[in-house]
Amino acid sequence: MKVEVFAKETIKPSSPTPDNLRHYQLSFLDQISPRAYSPFLYYYALNNSESDSNYNIVDVSDKLKKSLSKALTLFYPLAGRFTDDFVVDCNDDGVPYFEARVLKTQLSDVLKNPIPVELNDLLPFPIDEFAELPLGIQLNIFGCGGIAIGVCLSHRIADALSCLEFTRSWMTIARGEENNVVPPTFISASLFPPKYMDGFDPTLSLQKKNTFITKLFVFDTRKVGALRAKYEEKTSGETNSKQRRLSRIEALSAFLWSRFVAATNLDVARSFCTIFHPVNIRPRFDPPMPENSFGNYYHSCVTFPSFVDTSTTGEDKEYCYGLARKIGEELRKIDKDVVKDLQGVEKSDEYFDSLRKGAEKFAKGEGVALVFTSLCRFPLYEADFGCGKPAWVSSADRCFPNIAGFLDNKKGDGIEAYISLNPEDMAKFEVDEEFVSLLSLHFE
């Protein structure tokens, strides 16, 4: 796929940001977030049988730019610039907006056989850059008339849900339904006051692209359901009959860890191993925070596989059945009390110190970790700017190794997984028979 940028503009807020909002303070959770971009791509087949075939690309772009300008008035920090002291100067400098032609590749080609590393060409920035700008947009135009809108929002200022909320609001304005937009709230710094970050480098986890590879796999929902049932059956005797059901992500995470261990011959008993699950903490406040709470509202749940299944052998040990239940237990520990502790000085200092030490250890190659992120059941497909819901919403090639990102597919009958591993591990992992047995036969 060849992508050629032919136009660039800077879109500024339709109304100036008031002086009292000029300085947007990042929160503690913003400060410790990766300095990379969260990538989302929205694909629209404007000339298909279910939509108006008379869309004019010039009109579409004009609508997107005008509505983006209005959206930036609500999401004013996105039109500003980061400063060195963990503040966004909300100076209305604006957001880069690129227009590009996709050559020699049709939208249908991408939808049938998406290759993550090629999808990055549809984004406004390389996602492993230092994320100097809060937001960038790229409108990609296919020869067939279809389009893909690439959105890169800096993780330094917001998590994935905030990115999705911004896009949903932008598209709602584009439909002419501005009154239906729920304005975001910007109170994260008051909830999680910023800290002096001596000794912490949030760029340590960023690695050069030639050290790992990202591939897209689709898990069949029925097969995931069967896997979930099997894990529940194998652990049903561990607690009483009223035990909580395993989630799909808990079972799938344990299964993928087991296949990673098998593919790499990892000695869990002798290695420092960790599994991370970033958790959206908005619903874990007391009372819960609404989805329009803008910023980084997540906490990393940590599970240590070496502390699980130490007495089991054979099939139980190979497939890490007990690990799925342990992951669920650790996820449930992140409750209102943990959120409250994070807002205090002592506990947040402890959390920061553990992150700093962990980052240094993994940067030196002294441990093995897998990160599982899930956007399942998030509002991925609510980005309708007036021509219907997207034909597909994707992520792209990642800038972190040893990570698996889960998204629902459009039909809701599959889980799309973007998995990043080093090439040697990927070569073994992707041909593992147990892993392959869980995959959907076709990408749809």
N, C-alpha and C positions, 0 to 999 in steps of 0.2 A: 504494500500500500504506500502510495506517495501522496503527501499532503503539502500543498503549496499555499502559504499565507499571502493574500493579495491586498489586505486592508487592515489597518489598525487604528483604533480610536481609543480615547480615554473617556469613559462615561462617568460624569459627576452627578452628585445628588441633585434632584430637581429643586430642592430648597436648601439653603445654607444651614449648616449645623450651628446651633446657638453657642455662644461663647462659653456658657456654663457647662457644656458637654464636650468642650474642646479636648480634654485630656481623659482618655479612657484607660483606667488602671487594670492591668492584667491581674488575675487572681493567682494564688499559690498553685492551684491545679493547672492553670494556664502555663505557669512558669516551668513546670516539670513535664509538660507535654512535648512530644517529638517536634522538632523544628523542620517539619516536612509538610507536604500538602495532602489533603484528603481528596482523592480524585473521584468524580462521578461523571458518567456520560449518559445522556438521554437521547435516544434514537427515535426519529419520527419518520414514518413512511407517508409523506404528504400526498402521494398520488395513488394510494391503495384504494380498494373498492369501498372501504368503510369511511372514507373521508373525502372532503371536497378536493377535487383534482385541479382546481383553479388557483391554488396557492401561488403567489408570486414571491420569490425569494427576497426581493428587495423590500416588499411589504412586511414579510415575516421578520426580517432583520430590523426594520424600522420599529416594528411593534416591540420586539425584544429589547431594543436599546431604550426606548421611551419608558417602558415598564421597569427596566433595570434602574433607570435614573430615579424613578419614584420609590422603588424598593430600597435604594441606598439611603433615602431620607429616613426610613425606619431603622435600617441596619447601618447607621452612620459610621461605626468604627471600621467597616469594611472598605470605606472610601478613604481611609486615613493611611498613615505610615507608622511602622514600628520605630521606636526609639531605643536607645541602649539601656534605658533604665526601666524596662518592662512596662512601658506606657505606649499607647497608640495615640499619636498626634492626629486628632480627627480634623484634619485641615481641608477636607473635601478635594484632595488631589485627584481622586477618582480611581476607577478600576479599568485595567487594560481589557479591551474588547477586540478580539481578532476575528477576521473572516478568512476562511480558507477553502480551497477546492480540493476534493479528494479525487485523485487521478487513477485511472485504470482499475478502480475497485468500486463495485456497486454496494449499496446498503445491504442488499440481500446476501451478498458474499460475506459481509461482516456478521450478519445475524445467523448465518448457517455455520460459519466456521471462525469464530472469534479467536484471535491470538493476542493475549494480553500485552506483549511487548509492542505490537503494532498499534494497539489502541492508544498508547501513550502519545502517538503522533497527533491525535485528535484533541489533546489537552493544551492549554495555553502556556504551561510551564513544565519543565522537567520536574517530576515530583520529588526527586532527591536533592533539589536545590535547598538553600537555607531558608526558604520561605520568607523572603524579604517583603513581599507584598501580601496583604491579607487575602486578596481575592483576585482571580483572573477568569475570564470567559473566552471561549472560542466557539464560533459558529462554523461548522464544517458542512460543506455543500457537496452532495454526491451528484454524479451525472444523471442519475435516474430521477432527481428531484427531491429525494429524501435528504434529511439533515441529521446531524448529531451535534448536540450542545455539550461542550466540555466545560466542566466547572472544577476549579481548583481552589479550595478554601484552606487557609493555613491552619494547621493543628495548633499553632501557637495561640490562637484566639478562640477556637471553637472545636467541639467534637463533631462526630458524624451526624448526630441527630440535629444539631444546630444548623449544619450545612443543609440537611434535607428540609428543615423548616424554612430556611432562607429561600431555597429554590421553590418550595411550595408557595410561599408568599409572593415571590416574584412572578410566578406563573398565574397566580390568582389575579394579580394586578393586570397582567397581560390580557386576561379574559374580560377585563372591564368590570371585575368584581372587587374593587379596592375596598369597599365597605365590609367585605367578609374576612379581611385579613386581621388576624389577632396580632397586634404589635408585640415585638419581643421585649423582654425585660433584661436589664443589664445590671444585675446586683451581685454577680459572682465574687467580685473583689471584697464586698462587704461581708460575705459569708465565709470566704476563704482568703483572709488577708495575705498579701504578698510577703515574701521573705527575702532575706539576703542569701543569695544562692552560691556562696563560696564553696568551691570544691565540686560543683555539679556541672557536667557538660552534657546537655541534652542532645548533642550531635554524635555522641559516642556510638549509638546504635545504627547510625546511617553508614551504609557500606557501598563501595563501588559496585556498579551493576554487573561487572563481569565475574563477581564472586558468587552469584546465585541466579536462579531462574524461576520465573513465575508461570504456572500453568493453571488453566481453568478446567475444573471437573464439575460434573453435575450428578448429584446423588438422587436416585429415584425415591420419592416419598414413601412408597409402599415398602421398599427395601429398608429405608431408614426406620420405618415403623416396626418392621420385623426385627431389626437390630435392637431397637429400644426394648421391645418385648423380651428378647433373649437376655439382655442385660438385667432387666427387672427380674426375670425368672431365676437367673443365677445368683441374685442377691436377695431374693425374697425371704430367705430364712435368717438374714443377718439382723433384722429388727422386727418389731411387732407388725401385725397385719395392717395397721393403720399408717404405715410408712408412706411418705410422699412419693408420687410417681416420678420417675426419671423424665427429664425433658429430652427432646431430640438432640439438643446441643450437648448435653451432658454425656449421653450415650455415644454420640458421634465423636466427641473430643477424646473420650477414653479409647475408642476403637482406633482412631487415627494415631494416637500416641502409641498404641500397641503395634501398629503396622510400621511406624517410624522406628521403633526400637528393633523390630524384626529386620527391617531393611538395612539398618546401620550397624546391627550387632552391638548396640549400646549396652554396656554393663551398668544397669541402673543402680545396683547395689553399691558400686564403687565410684559412681560419678555424681557430681552435684547437679541434680536434675530438677527443673521447675516447669510448671504449666501455669500460664497466665491467662486470665479471662477479664478483659476490661468490662466493668459493670456500670450501666447507666444508673446513677444514684438519685435522679430526680424523684422517682416514686418512693425512695427510701428515706426521704425527709419526713418529718412529722410537724405539720401536715405535708403531704406530697407537693413537690414543685411541679408547675405545669410544663408542658413540652416546649413552650415558647421561651423558657428560661435559657438565654443565650450564653454560651461559653463552654468550657470544658467541665462537665459534670459527670465524671466517671472515676471509679476507683478500681485498682488492679487487684483482682482476687488471685491468690497464689496457692497452688496445690503442689505438694512434694511427692512425686510418684514413688520415690524410694521408701517412703514410710507406709506404703500400701501394699497389700498382697505379699507380705514378707514370708508368710507361712504357707502360701499356696504353691501348688506345682501343676504341671501339665497344662491343660486347656485353660483353666481358671487364671493361671499366671500369664500365659501367652496373650490372652485377650484382655487382661487387666479389668476383669469384671468389677472388682471392688473399687477400682479407681473412679468409675462413673458415679458411684454412690458418694465417694469422698469429695469429688468435685462439687456435687450438689450441696453437700454439707458446708463446704467452704463458701460457696456462693450465698447460701442463706445466712451466713455469719455477717455479711455486709448488710447491716440493718440500720435503723435510726440511731442507735447508740454509736456505731462506727462513724456514721456521718457527723454526728455531734462531736465526737472526739477529733475528727479531722479539722473541725472548725477551731479547736483549741490549740494553744501553743505547744504544749508538751507532746501530745500524740502526733500532731502534724510534723513536729521536729523528728520524732522517731521514724515516721513514715518516710520523710525526706532522707534521713540518714540511711535507711535500709535500701532505698532506691539508688542512692549514690554508690553505696558499696556493691550492690548487685550489678549496676551498670559497669563499674570498673572490673568486676570479676568476669563478666561475660565478654567485655571488650578485650580482655587478655586471653580469652579462650579457655578459662578455667571452669566453665560450666556449660550445660546444655539446657536450652529452654525452647519450648514451643508456645506460641501465642495464638489463642483462638478468639477471634472477634466475630460477633454475630450482629447483623442488621436485619435478621429475620423478624417479620411483623412490624418493621419500620415503614414509614410512608414513602416508599420508593416510587410508586407508580401514580402519585398524585400530582405530578408535574405536567399539567395540561394547560398550555398557553392559548388554547382555543381551537386546536385541531385534533383533540382527543388525547387519550393517555398514550405515553410512549410505547413503541413497539418492543423496546427493551431498555433496561437501565443496567449499566455495568460499572464495575470498578476498572482497574487497569493493572499494568505491571507495578509491583510494589517496590519500595525502597528499603525494606527490612527482610532479612532472612528468617527462616524458621517461623513462618506465620501462615495461618489459614484464616481467611476471611469468608464468612458465610452470608449469602444474600438469598432471599426467596426469588424464584423465577416468576415470570409474569402470570402463568397459569396457576401458580400456587401448588403445583404437584411435584416440585423438585427444589433442591437446595443447591445453589451454585457456590462452589468453593474455589477461591483464588489461593493457591498454595505456593509458597516460595521456599525453596531449598537450594542448597548448593548443587551443582550439576551432578556430582557423583551420587549424592543421596537421592536426588530426584530420579535418576536412571534406575535405581533399585526400587524406590518407593512406588513409582507409577506402574510397575509390572507385577507388583505383589498380587497374588491371585485373590486373596481375601479382600483387598482394597478394590480391585477391578470388579469383583462380584457385586459391589454396592452401587456401581455407576449406572446411570441411565444409558440406554443404547443409542439415543439420539439427542443432540443439543437442540432444544426448542425454546 
